[in-house]
Amino acid sequence: GWCPLSPTGAQTTQLLVEPPWMPTVLWDWVTLTCQGMGTSSATTWYKDGKLWLQDGRNHFTVAESGTYTCARDGTRLSSPVTVLNDWLVLQVPAWPQVEGDTVTLRCRC
C-alpha cells in the first residue's frame, strides 16, 4: 500500500511512494502521489530542486532518476524522495522506524 514519507501531521503536504521501500529504484516502476491540503489540480512538482511540472497531476510514474518534491496550492513543500537507478540497492520499509523495531531489509539487484 501507499506509505507516507513523513509522520502524520508533521506537515501539510506528503509525498507518498509505491512500492513502499527506501531508497526507491527506477526499475521498480515507482509511483509518487502528492497528498495534503489544497486542491489536487494545483499540484506543483519539483525535480532536483527545480520546478518540473505544473500540470496539476497529483500522481505519476517516475521515468527518470532524481530527487522529487511536491506542493499543493498554499501548502509547504513535501519531504524529498530520491529515486535511484543503481544496480545494487539495500532497501528498508518506507514508513518511520524507531529503535527496537524489527526491520525487514531487501537486497535488490
N, C-alpha and C positions, 0 to 999 in steps of 0.2 A: 504494500500500500504506500500511499504518499507519506512522506516524512518531512516535517518542518525542520529547518536547519537553525532555528533559534528558539529559545524557550518561549512557551506561550505567554503572551502579554509583554514580552520584553521590548517589542517594537511593533509598529502598526502594519508593517509590510513584511511578509515572509516569502522566501523563495523555497518552494518545495521541489524535491528531486525524486525521480522514479527511474530506475530501481534505487531503493534507499540505502546505498552504500557509498562510503567515502574512502579515498578520493574517487570521484566519478571518472569513468573512462569512456572515451568517444565510441569505442566499439560495442558498448552496451546499449546503444540507441537511447541515450539519456533524454528524458522529457523534463523540462523545467516549467513550473507553474508559479505565477506571481499571485499571491493571495493577501488580502487585507482590506483595510478601509478604502474608500474612494471607489469610483466607477471602474469596472474592468475595461471599459472601452478607452480609458485614459491611462493605460499601462505604458510605461516607457522602459525600454531595456538598454542596458549598458554592457559593453564588452571591452574588457581590458581597460576600464576606466573612462571610456569614450562613449558618447551617445551612439547607439547602434540601431535600434528600431523604435519607431513611434507610431506603428500602425494599429495599436490598440489591442493586439493579441495578448491574452493573459497566459498562454502556454505555447510551447513549441518543442520540437525535437531538435536537439543540438546537432549541427553539421560541422562545426569547427571547434578545435580545442581553444581554450581561453578561460578567462575569469569573467563570470556573468553576475550582474546585479539587476534589480528592477525597482521601480517606484510606481505607485498609483498617484493619481492627481491629488495633491495636497498632503501626501504622506512622506515619511522618511524613506531613504534608500534601504533595501534589504541587506542582509548579510551576504557576502560573496559566495559563489560556488565556482570552484575551479574544475574544469573538465580537461583531463589529460589524454594524450594519445601515446602513452608509454606502452611498451610491450610486456612489462612485468610490473604488477601492482599488488601491494598488500592492502586489503580493504577492511574497514570496520563498519558496523552499522551506523547510519547517518544520524540516529537520534542521540541525544546527550547521554554521556556515560559519567558515572560517579565512581569514586574509589570504592572498591569492594564488589562492584558488579562483575558478573561473569560475562565475558565478551567473546563472541564468535569472530574469528579472523578468517578472511578468504585470501588465498594467494592465487592471483589470476595471471594467465599469460596467453 
